[in-house]
Amino acid sequence: MLSRRELRLLRAMHTLGTVTAAATSINMTQPAASAMLRDLEIRLGVALFSREKRRLRMTQQGRTLMPEVLNALAALESVDRLAQDIRHGTMARLVIGAVAIAASSLLPAALARVRREHPSVAVTVRAGTALEIIDMAVEHRVDLGIIIGKVGDSHRVSSLKLASLSLYAVMREDHPCALRAALSLADMVDEPVIALADALPAGSATRGVFEAHGLPYRPVIEVMQSSAACALAAEGLGVAIVESLGAHYAARNGLVVRHLVALEDSALTLVWANGQVLSAPGVSLQLALADDARSFRD
């Protein structure tokens, strides 16, 4: 049986890639960590790492073991959290992963409903990109994850499409475009556009929509969060182009929002680990998110 410290060291090696960094992250010395890894390989009868030019590289056998290592450690940490919750009179904990704009636009109202229905539940919210949140779900580090985009590999997680998404133009109320009841992508060509970076699903979709319509795409500012794009638009730096959640956030903050175009391949999606049975608060959150996401459907 592997000890918790051995599990933590394997996780750190998987994440950080070097013995020195892994050892430091769990307060071990490098020689002690190296000795523990050698002992593990002897006990398990499996070569977990290959040694190349004085560096350790995880073998295929080691990578095969990692999902179970991560699940075992997540389960132990979950027991610790639950025990702490019980000591403090809280009998349930809900851990949620969310892309930044979902955490600020969609999640608050849904969590308020969950807290009304389950007053004793403790909540942890973890931020990340869509891929990071999917990994969190696979590794049971979150109970539910809210992402923008589609889940390509259904073998990794279960998913529920909450809503299709659209692109919106966001601007100050004194912007000339705000006087118009309707806007199109073509209207954005001559505007200083504040766009989401291509690294984000919604940013990549924005570029793709412009190109599909044969329109030049020349953003003057690119950002990594819809809320940042809206904040820049609020300062009069241009027109922000954001997805539905960003538009919801913008409207709540007094900015003018105009629909531009529906996105065919981008969706607001809920993910969780395959085979995971959701707690009562988890089911409540799932239902609340599905209800609230209706306002994003065009």
Secondary structure, DSSP 8 states (H G I E B T S, - for coil): ---HHHHHHHHHHHHH-SHHHHHHHTT--HHHHHHHHHHHHHHHTS--EEEETTEEEE-HHHHHHHHHHHHHHHHHHHHHHHHHHHHTT--EEEEEEE-HHHHHHTHHHHHHHHHHH-TTEEEEEEE--HHHHHHHHHTTS-SEEEEES--S-TTTEEEEEEEEEEEEEEE-TTSGGGG-S---HHHHTTS-EEEE-TTSHHHHHHHHHHHHTT-----SEEES-HHHHHHHHHTTS-EEEEEHHHHHHHHHTT-EEEEEEEEEEEEEEEEEETT----HHHHHHHHHHHHHHGGG--
